């Protein structure tokens, strides 16, 4: 048998950004619906678009708590990059309102930090997906989560590709600044993967909680991990 290739450590990503912090949006109606479907087996699929899913009351409270924490931080963000999806934009709108007399940092809405797209299975909970297309669900179950791409949708590897491009652009236009990304769980995973460096293993991390904080700070030109999936501010 051929000798397995060694697995050297990843080549670090070099950047001029001072820090990158990723927060997931507050709890959304889809989050609640998916949990309920997992408990009851409900296979209904709501009308509308995934990108328009609103926050719940709890999600709004989480966003406000996040905003209060950011407003009090001495090393708070100097630039915000926000997903175009309603649940992320509303999360930042509420958080920014907690800055009071302090000016909230400027925000840009960037499509490259949108959520992972599920294509024809948008808005489908796992039970609904399984009921709608058992063969495709079985293919998903056989596949690696990082590389599985639903029909018309994206894999997590696809998300990482667009996030890699964004981080490169931020290095050019926001050098020396502290950047906050308000987005989704898939984006947090992608940022972690890209910042670990070229040749990094596929991330194996727990689920990213709503309104959680994950951060990296610059040490010698490399963004090193600070906290992951922190919810102590909630």
N, C-alpha and C positions, 0 to 999 in steps of 0.2 A: 504494500500500500504506500502511496506517496506520503512523504513527511509533511505534517501540517505546517503551514507558514506561521512564524511567530507573530504575536500581536503586540507590536510596539505601542507605547503611549501615544495618544493623539498629538498632532502638531497644533500648538495653541493658536487660537485666533488673535491676531494683533489688532488693536483698535486704539483710537484716541478718545473714545467716549469715556466720560468720568464714571458713569454707572448706568446700568439698565435695570429697571424694575418693571415687572409684569404683574398686573392685577387682573383677575377674572371678574367679569360682570357679576352683579348681585343675582340672587336667585330669580329665575324667570319662570313664567307659567309652563314652559316646556319642561323645565327641570322637575316641577311638581307632577306634571302629567306622566313623565317617564317613570318616576318613582311609583306612582299609583298603578301604572300599567304593569310594572314588575311584580307588584303585590297581588293584583287582581286578574292579570291576564287580559286586560282590556285591549282590543285590537282596533279601536276607532282611530281615525286620522283626521285632525282638524283641517278646516279650510284655511287658506291664506298662504303667506310666505314665511319661511323660517326666519328670514332677516327682520321681520316685523314683530316677532314675539316680544311681548312686554315683560317688565319686571313684576313680581308679586309685591305685596306690601312689605314682606320681610326683605325682599331684594332691595327695595328703596331704603329701608332702615340700614341694611348692610352698607349700601353706598354712602349714606350719610356718615356712618361710623368710620368708614374708610377716609372720607373727606376730612373729618376732624383729626384723624391721625396724621394725614399728610400735611394739614395746615400747621400742625405743631412740630413737625420734624425740622430740625436744623438743616439737614441736607435734603430738603424736599426737591421735587422735580423742577427742572428749568424748561422742559419741553414735554408736551403730552402728545402721544400718537394714539389715536383712537380708532377702533373698528367702526365701519359704517353701519353695523347692525344696531337696531333700535335698543336692544338691551344693554349694549356697551355704551352707546351715546348717552342714554338716560342715566346710566351709572355715573359717568363722568359729570354730567350736568348737575346731578345731585351732589356729588363729591365737591365739585368746584364751588357750589353754593355755601359750603361750610368754611371757606377761607375767610369770610368776614371782611375786615378792613384790609387784609392782605390781598394783593392782586393774585389771582390764580394764574398759573403759567399758561403760555400760549398753547393752543391745541391745533393739531392737523388731523383730519380724517383721512385714513389711508386704507385702501382696499386690501392691501397685502396682509393686514392683520385681521381680516374677516375670519369667521369660523370655518372649520373644515366643511366642505360641501358634500352632502350625501346624495346628490343627483336625484334620480327618480324616487329615492326613498327619503327625501326631505320630509321632516315632521313625523316620520314613522318611529314609534317606540320599537324596541326589540321584538316584543310580541306581535306588533302590527307588521313589522318587516317580515318576520317568519311566516305569518299567515298569508301575506301578499305574494310571496315568492319563496317557497320552501327550498327550491334548488339553489337560488342565489344566497339564501341564508346559510345553507350547508357549505357553499363555496367560501363564504366569509369565515365560517367556523374552522375550515381547513387551512385558511391562509394566515400568514403573519399579520398581526394588527398594523404594524408599521407600514407595510406595503400593500395591504388590501385596498382596492379602489372600487367603490360601488359604481354601477352603470351611470354615467353622466356626472360622477362625483370625483372626489379627491382621496388620495391616501394621505397618511400623516407625513410620508416622505415628500409628497407634493407640497404640503403646507410648509415644510422645512425649506424647500427650494425657494419659495417666495419670501419667506422670512429671512433667509440668507441674503437675498438681494436687498431687502430693506435695511438690514443691519449694515451692509456695505455702504448704502446711500447715506445712512445716518452718520457713519464715520466721516463722510466727506462734508456734510452740511451742518453737523452738530458737534464737531470736535470739542472736547473739553466740557461738554454739558451733561447734566444728569437727565436721563430720558425715562419717562414713564410710559408704558404701553398698556392701554386699557382694552382688553380683548377677551380671549376665550381659552379654555383648557388646552385645546390643540396647539394654540399659539405659544402658550407657556412651555409646553413640551418641546416645540420646535426651537424656541430660543435657547433652552437648556442644551439641546443637541448641538446647535450651531456653535454656541459659545464654548463648548467643551473642546472643539478643535477638529481639524481635518483628520478623518479616520476614527472618530469617536464611535463607540458602540451605540446601538439603538437604545434610547433611554428606557429604563425599567423603573418607573416611578409610580407612586400612588396617585389616585384620582386628585385632580386639582379642585379645591373647594371654591364655592362661590365667594367672591370678594376677598380671596386670599392674596397674599403678597409673596412674590419670589423675586430675589434681587441678586445682582452681581456688581462688584465694584472693581475699579481699575487698580491693578497692582503690577507695576513694571510693564505696562502696555498690554496686559492680558486681563480680561474681565473674569474674576474668580468668584465662585459662589458665596453669597452671604446667607440668606435664608431661603427656604423652599416651602411653599404652600403654608405660609404662616397666617394664622387667623387670630392671633392674640389681641389685635386691635378691635375685634368685633364684640 
